[in-house]
Amino acid sequence: MTACPRRITAGAGSSDRPIQLGKSLRTAEILRLPRDYVTNQRRRIVLRSRLWIVEAVGPGGAWERSDGRDVEKKVVGPCPYAVEDLAEKSGSEDRTVEEEEEEVDEKRENKKNLDRTVKVVVAAAITVVLGVGNRVLYKLALVPLKHYPFFLAQLATFGYVVVYFSILYLRYRAGIVTDEMLSMPKAPFLAVGLLEALGAATGMAAGAILSGASIPILSQTFLVWQILLSIIFLGRRYRANQLLGCFLVAVGVIITVASGSSAGHSLKEAGIFWSLLMIVSFLFQATDTVLKEVIFLDAARRLKGGSVDLFVVNSYGSAFQALFICLLLPFLSKLWGIPFIQLPQYLKDGAACFLNIGTLSSGCDGAPLLPVLFVVVNMGFNISLLYLLKISSAVVSCLASTFSVPISVYMFTLPLPYLGVASSLPPGFVAGAIVLVMGMLIYTWRPSVPSSASPSLPN
């Protein structure tokens, strides 16, 4: 509080008479500092008081008396140095408060970024673990259902609809899912279902012709498609190290899986058409994941900063996928070598083998445990993959899924039950794994950016 003294003189002989001041006294004036220099600035006040000093003077000085006669009024002028000191102090406090607020905001932002990074890393690790389990259990589930892989695919497709909508209903009753989430436009979910069905159909058609070793090579186009689509539809910009990292990840997977195999020869034998068809299948799948990212971004705008629940996207997407699969059943059954007229009997026999009952149960050892485990883990993998996409991006979720491929290859070298003799590691496994890890590290490396430079877009 800055004091500004004012001196008032009064005649010596007037001490017994009432003194009337020409202006009313105010004990304090409240000055507010400007608030426009920082968001959410706390309101600060500065008290400035005026100190009035009454001094007796000689007969030459006269005062205005209560009886109304003319008197001489003498008041010492204002003290400008006090006002200047106040302005200087106020400016200093402004700068101090602004610096403190900027420091607090910077710490808060750093903590927020650190929490987000930790969340992405944990989600990516869980996705990799579930991805490995998904690949291994799919191989184990086909041991009892080796004659009914099409039944297993349809069991997963239509089973997910029932499970996802059941979970969605429970979350709605619990208040987690709101009416605003359920009222979102359904056209994007329809497109998601169509893309997933087309990806499954074209993948099955090409997979029936291509060899197992060539598919992982062609699957690396999935990452390329995602990068291109995110640049086109999301406006993403990738640094050189990120593009190089993605390239090394794809090369590492190819070296790990295809080394020592006749993948190149099998691709040549199968013909260019089926290879292109498999690449188109991964285009459908990449478009599906980018579209889901668009749905999450659009939901954040529609829900005013909120986020749509995962099971809203999963439930409606799976429902529309099941719808389009039903429409494509005649085509899909033919791809699996099952005449459409015999499809009902095929599904009935597959259900008997799955439940391990009836006359067909003799070759169905491991059912229903192994198929059920696969369905549960596959469902968890899809949920974790979608959650990772929600908090990061489609490219990051793809990298996590890709990272599970060489680990799965190594898992098949272990003595797993029902699989018989374990397979041997490919000759280039170690070299491919090293290249893949280097690609992941290069992708996640962030070069130091000067504080004056604008931050790059999240990828």
N, C-alpha and C positions, 0 to 999 in steps of 0.2 A: 504494500500500500504506500503510495507516494504522497507526501504531505506538501501542500502549496500554501505557505503562510500569507496572510493579508494583514497589514498593519493599519489600525484605525486610531487616530488621535482624538482626544477629547480635552476640553478645557479643564483646568484644575479646579475651577470653582463650580463645576457642574456635577461634582460627584454625588450630591444629594438629590439630584433630579433624575428622572427616568431618561434613559438613552434610547432613542428609536433609530434603528438601522434602516438605511434606504432600501436594502434588498433582503429578502428572507434568507435565513441560513439553511443550508442543506448539509447535513453531516457527512454524506457520502454520495458519490456518483458512481454508478456501475457502468463500466465499459466492457463490451463484449469483443473478444478477438474474432477476426473473420474465420469462417468455417469452410470456405470453398477450396482450400488447398489440399484437402485430403478427405477421402470418403470415410463416412462414419466417424468424423472428428468429434471427440468428446468436448462438450461445452465447458469453456474455462472463463472465469471472470477475474477482473482486476479492480480492486477498490481504490478509489482516489478521493482523499478527503481534503478539505480546506481548513486550514488552521487560522482562526481569526485572533489577532492580538490587539487588544485595546490598550492604548497608551495615553496617559494624561499629558496635555500640552499647556502652554502658557495662555494668558488672556487673549493673545492674538487669534486664537482659534475659536470659532463659534460652532454650535450644533443646532440642529433643528429641534426645538423644544416641543413639549406636548401641548403648549398653549398656542402653537401655530405661528410664532414669530419667525422671521427669516434668520437663518443661521448659515454659517459657512461650513461646508462639508469637505473634509480632507481625508482621503483614503490613499494609501500606498498602492501603486499600480500592481498588476499581476506579475508573477514570477515566471517568465518564459522558460527558464532553465529547468524547472520542475516538469513542464510539459515535454520538453525535449528528452529529459531523462526517461520519462514514462514511455515515449514512443520508441526510444532505443531499447528499453527493457522489453517492451511488447514484441518488437521485431526479433530480439534475441530469443524470447520464449517461443515465438512462432517457429523459428528455425529449429529450436531444440525439440519441440513437440513433433514437428514434421519428421525430423530424423528418427525420433523414437518410434513413431507410428510406422515409418518405412521399414525400420529394423524388425518390428513385430510382425508386419505383413510378410516380410521376406522369410522370417523363421516359420511362420504359419504355412506359407507356400512350400517351403522346403520339406516340412514335415508331411504335408499332404502328398507331395510327389514321392517321398520315401515310402509312405504307407501304400500308395498305389503300386509302386515298383515291387514291394514285398508281396502284395496281393497277387500281382500278375505272375511273379516267380512261383509262388505256392500253387496257384491254379495251373500253371504250365507243368509243374512237376506231377501234380495229381493226374493231369491229362495224359502225360507220358506213361505213367504207371498203368492207368486204365487202358490206354491204347495197346500196351504190351499184353495185358490180360485179355483184351478183346481179340487180338490176333491168335494168341495161343489157345484160348478157349473155343474159338471158332473151329480151329483144327481138331480139337478134342471132341467138340459137339458133332462133327461130321463122322466120327468113328461109329457111333450107333446109327446115325442117320445117313450113312454113306450112299444109300440108294434114294434118299429123299431130301436132297439139298434144297429143292424148290419149295418143299413143305416148310423147311426151317426158315427160309427167307420170308414166306408169307406169314408164318407164325409171328416173326418179329414185327413185320409191317403192321398187321392188324392187332397184334397184342399191345403194341405201343399206344394205339388209339385208346383202348380201354384203360390202360394204366395212366396215361397222361391226363385224360379227362377226369379220372377219379381223383388224382392228386390236385388238379385244377379246382374241382368242386370243394375239396377240403380246404384249400387255401382261400377260396372265395368265402367260405363260411367263417374262416378265421380272420377275415378282414385284410388279408395280405393282397389279394387280387380285388381290385375295385371295379365298379361299373364302367368307369372311364376307360379302363384297360380293355374290358370286353367289348366296348362300343367302337373300338378302332376299326378302320376300314379293312374289309376282308380280302380285297383284291390282291394285296401283296402276299398274303398267306396262300391264296389260290395259286399265285405264280410260284411260290416256294414248293408247293405240292407237285405242280406240273414239272418243274425242273428236277426234283428228286426222282420222280417216276421216269422221266426221260433219261436221266443219268443211269438209273438202275437198268432200264431196258437196253440202252446202247452198250453199257458195260457188260451185261450178260451176253449180248450177241457177240461182241468182240472177244470176250474172255473164253467163249466156247471154242474159238479158233486159235487164239494166241497161246503160246506156252506160258507156264507160270513164271519163268525167269524173265520174260520180256515185259510183263505187265508192270513190275516195279520201275523199270526204266521209263516206260511211257507215263507212269503216274507222276513223274517229276514235272510234267507239263502243267500239272494242277497248280503248282506254286507260281509258274510263269503266268498262267491265266489270272490268278488272283492279283498279282502285282499290276498287270495291265488293266484289269477291270477296276481296281481301286484308284488307279490314276485317272481313268476315264470318268467314272461315275461318282467318286468321292473326292476328287481333286487332290489326292495324296501326292506328296513329293518325297522321293526317297533319296537319301544320301548315297554317295558312291560306295561307301563301305557296306551299306545295307544290301545294295544290289550284288556286290561281290560276295557277301556272306551267303545270300540266297543261292547264288550260282555254285559256291563251294559245297553247300549242303546237298544240293541236287547231285553234284558230281560224286560226293562221298557216298550217298545212297546207292548210286549206280555201281560204283566200284565194290561196295560191300556186298550187294546182292548178286550182281551179275558176273563177278569175277570167277573164272573157271567154268562158267556155263556156256552153253551155245546159244546165248540170247540173241546175238547178232545174226547168227545163221537162221534161227527160228523166225526172226522178224522178216528176213528175206524170203523164207519159204511161205510164210503166211500171206504175204502180199501187202501192198501199200494200202489197199482199201481198209482192211481190218485194223491196221495200225492207226490210220486216220480216224476210224470210227471210235477207237478207244480214246484217242486224243479229244474227240468231240464229247465223249462221255465225261471226261474230266473238265471240259469247258462248262457243261451243264452243272456239274457239282461246284465248280468255282463260282459261277454266277449265283448259285443258290446261297453260298456263304456270304458273298458280298451283298446280296439282297437282304439277308438277315441283318447285316450290319446297318444297312439303310433303314430297316424297320426300327432298330433300336435308336438311331439318331432322330428319326422322325417322331418316335414316341416321346423323346425328351422334349421336343418342341410342343407337341400336342398336350402333354401332361405338365407343361410349365416347369421344366427342370426335373420332373420325376422320371421314372424308368418303368417300362413295361415288364411284367413278370416273365421269367423264362418259360414257364409252363403255358402261358398264353400263346407264345410263338410255337413251342413244341406241339401243343395240342392241336391247334388249327392247321399247322403245317403237316402233321402226321395224318390228320383226317383227310385233307385234300390229296395227300399222296396216296392213301389207301383208295380213295375214289378213282384216281387215274390208273392205279394198278389194276383195279377191277375192270376198267375199260380196256386195258392192255393185256388182260389175261390170255386171250386166244393167241396173241403174238408171243407172249412170254413163255407159255407152255410149249409152244412149238420149238422155241429156242432150246428148251431143256429136253427136247425129244419126246414130249408127252402129247399125244393127240388130244385136242380140246374135249372131244367126246369122252375120253377116258380120264379126264381131270378129276371128276368127283371121286372115282374109285381110288385114284392115286392119293388124293388128300386123305381119304379114309384109312388107307393102309399106312400112310405116314403118321397119322394120329395114333394108330395102334402101336406102331414102333416107338413113337415118342413116349407113350404111356407105358411101354414095355408089357403089353398085355396081348392076349390072343395068340394065334398060331404063328404070327410073324415075329414074335418076340425073341426067337432063338438067336438072331444075329444083331440084337439091339442092346448088347451089354453096355452099361454106362448110362442108359436112359432111365428115367427122365432127368437125372441129376446134371449130367454134363450139358445138355441143351438148355436147361433152366439157368445154370450158371452163366452160360454164354449170353442168354437174353438179358439177365440182370446186369452183367458187367457191360454189355453193349449199350444198354440204356444209360448206365452211369457215365460211360464214355461220351455218349452223345450230349448228355446234360452238361458235363464238365467242359466239353468242347464249345458248346454254345455259351456257357458262362465266360470262358476265356475270350471268346469273340466279343462278348458284350463289354468287358472291361478293358480290352486291348484293341485288337483288330483282326481281320480275317487272315492276314499274313502271319501274324504271331501264332494264331491257333493252328495254321497249316504247318508251321515249323515245329510246333510241339508234337503234332501228329506224325510228321516225317521222322522226327528224332526217335520215335518208338520202333521204326522199321529195323534198324540194325540190332537193337536190343532183342527184338523178337527172334531175329535170325540166331543170335547167340543162345536164346532160351531153348530153341529146338535142338541144340547140341547136348542138352542135359537129358538124363534118363527120365522122361516124363511118362506117366502111366498111360496105357492104351495105345501108345504110338510105336511101340516096338523098339527097334534099334535106333539110337539117336543119330542124327545127321552130323556130318563133319563141317567145320567152319570153311567157308570159301577161302581160297588162297589170298585174296586181297582184302580180307575182312579188317585186319588191323590198320592197313593203310587207308582204307575207306573210312573207318571210324575216326581216324586222326583228321582226315580232311573234313569230315562232317563237323567235328567238334570245333575245328578252326573256323569253319564257316559260321557256326553259331556265335563264337566269340567275336568275330569280326562284325557280324550283324548287330550285336548288342553294344559294341564299343561306340561311345559318344565322344567325339573330339572336343577339346576344350574350346568354349566360345567366349569371346570377350564380353564383359558385362554390358557394354554399350550396344552389342548386336542384338537383334531381335531373335527370340527363340524359334527353333524349327518346329514344324508341325509334328504332332505325335503320329507314330506309325504302328 
